[in-house]
Structure formats: structure tokens, C-alpha cells
Amino acid sequence: MTIKAANLSKIGLLSVSLLVVSGGAIAANIPAISQSYSDVSQTLIELLTTMPSLFIMLTLLVGHKVATKIGYSRTILMGIFLVLIAGLLPVFTRSFMTLCFSRVLFGIGIGLFNPLLYVVSTTLYKGAELAKVIGLQSAFEGIGGMVMTFLVGQLLIINWRVSFLAYGLALPIFLLFALLVPKIPAVEADKAVITKKADISVWGYAVLLVVAVTVYMSLTVKLTSLLLTKGIGNATDGSNLMALVGLGAMLAGLVFGPVVTSLKRWTLPCSFLGLSFAMCLIAVAQHLVVAAFAVMLCGLSFRTFVPYIFNEVNQPVNNGQKNTTVLLIAFNLGAAFAPVTIAFFNRMVVNASLSGLFLSEALLMLLLAVGSGLWLLFKSRIERLRAS
């Protein structure tokens, strides 16, 4: 493969990552959807934002089996096609049940191709180049979330149903992948995914991921409501701020390599510390500018943490495919039940306001930062003692 062909192939592969986190792009629609369906509970309507994550999680368990039957490229293309159809369906329906079904179908589509992107990456790239591609995938996820959220926010000015036209972006992505990414034989791809079982350490990462995703998703679920409550913004402002979360995520992906090279294992507590500070700023923000900086920092911190652990479990000494599946399930488990978990957590805190919720989450992430830092110090001391 020539350098030009390799770069084009990389573009085609990375373009699919633009859709991975696009399910939450409709978060700013929640208040408007609530008005349209006033007889439906608020928590159920909020679940529309995270419902795809539940079915992404379920589909992860069968996606590889589908790929071995019909091929990896076809499975990815089928997933993108489902995202396109499901994304546009709410434009044409008035039924809340059909709206829910579209979100289910959307999650199945993402679940079909999401883990296979890592399979294709580990098949085409190795070592430092693989780490670079994983970082770029995270960056493209951030770009996709930013672009999709911005488009939804602008179309929301017309009405919330029209805003779903933003998912038409899946069509050019379908074409880019079909035309630019070489077909990978199933046998060749299988070599990259044959494993015995997930590593023990990945379960610790999975627990941290569930907690971090739940905190991160509180932005998607509650940010617009917080702006409205404080009187510092409207639904479009909320959508624009969510786009800035994507900008922070994009920056994280672009600088991922140098950051990990510099911080090494300390990337984990530093990411949690940044996320803690971001949530605290959001809680106390009285101006959109402060909130804008905070959400960018949130995206930067979270999207430094996520590719770090995915890169760790995809190294040659690890069982990449099983570990990746465990982490993806944990990610989507946290995202799927975020509205329920956040509602429960909000009732448990002393100050039950939205600001109190974000402050409590800031404290939780600070505790994780301190805890993971102390664990690294303890681990380093044990390693020095063994070496001596």
C-alpha cells in the first residue's frame, strides 16, 4: 500500500469515529421534546439521549460473530447504514414509541461497528502507529460530537424534529469507508482478536470508566437545564456548549501521544483531576464564557482518560479484543443508565440543586484522582523494593 493510499485509508477509517458519540448530540432537544410529550416522564425522555448506549452494549456481544459471517467491512457498513436510517426516522414520526425505537436501532448500528474499528486498527497498524491511530480515533469522536451537536443546535432553531437531519452526515461517512478502506479478510482480522480471557487489570479500568462516564454524561443530560435554571443561556447555547465538549475531546486526541509520553502512568490521576476542576467550574459558573472553558476542559480530561486505557489494553502483551469489549461494555453501561444514576445521586446529595449535583461529582472525581495517585505511589514503591 502506497503512502497516499495508506493516508486515504486512514481517513476512511477515522471518519467512522465521527459517529461513535453522536447519540448524545440531541441532548439540547430534551426540554423541547418534554413539551411535545408532556404526558411522558422526564427521566424517560432523558433516556432518549442515553438509550442507544444500552443497545450498543448488547450488540457488542454479537458484533464480532456477525463480522465473521458477513465480513468486517460489510458489518461496519451495515452499522453505519442503520445509524443513518435511525438518525433520520424522528424527522418523520410523531409517535413517542417510534422515537424510542429509532434510538434502539441507532444503538444497534453503533454497536455493530464500534468494536470493529479497533479490530481494523490493530490489523492495519502496530506499536507507536497504533497508539497514534487510537488517539486520532478519540479526536475524531470529539470532532464528530462537536460537529453533530453544533448542527443539531442550529437546526433546533427551526424545531426539534428537524434537528435530527444532522444525522444525514452518516451518508458521506458510509461512502468514505466503502471507497477508501481496503477490505480486510476475516481470517486476517481474526488473528488480531483471538484471546482467552480479559486481563484482571481491565476490570479495575472498567469500574473507573463506569464512574467517569456517568459523571461525563451529566453534561449531556443536565447542562442545558442548568443554563436555563441559572438564566445564563438557552437550549441553543446548551447545544453550542456541548459542541465545545467535542472541541476539548478533539484537542485531547491530537495531543494524546505527547501527553502520555510525558505523564506516563500519571495520565490517569491527572485526567481525573482535570475532570474534577471542570465540573466544579460548571457548578459555579455565572457566565457562558466560564461554562465554555469548563466544558472544553471536561472534554479534554475525559478524552485523555479514555484513549489512555484503551491503548493500555491493546498492547501486544494484553488480550486486546476481550479487554476492548469489556471496556466498551463498561462505557456504554455507564452511559445507558446515566439519567437514572444521576437522578439517584442527585437525591442523595445534601444540596439537591443542579449546581449541587455538579459540585458533588467534582468531589467524587477529586477522590478518584487522589486515590489513583496514591495507588501509583504504592505500586512504584513495591516495584522499587522488588528491583532492589
Secondary structure, 3 states (H helix, E strand, C coil): CCHHHHHHHHHHHHHHHHHCCHHHHHHHHHHHHHHHCCCCCHHHHHHHHHHHHHHHHHHHHHHHHHHHHHCHHHHHHHHHHHHHHHHHHHHCCCCHHHHHHHHHHHHHHHHHHHHHHHHHHHHHCCHHHHHHHHHHHHHHHHHHHHHHHHHHHHHCCCCCCHHHHHHHHHHHHHHHHHHHCCCCCHHHHHHCCCCCCCCCHHHHHHHHHHHHHHHHHHHHHHHHHHHHHHCCCCHHHHHHHHHHHHHHHHHHHHCHHHHHHHHHHHHHHHHHHHHHHHHHHHHHCCCHHHHHHHHHHHHHHHHHHHHHHHHHHCCCCCCHHHHHHHHHHHHHHHHHCHHHHHHHHHHHCCCCCHHHHHHHHHHHHHHHHHHHHHHHHHHHHHHHHHHC
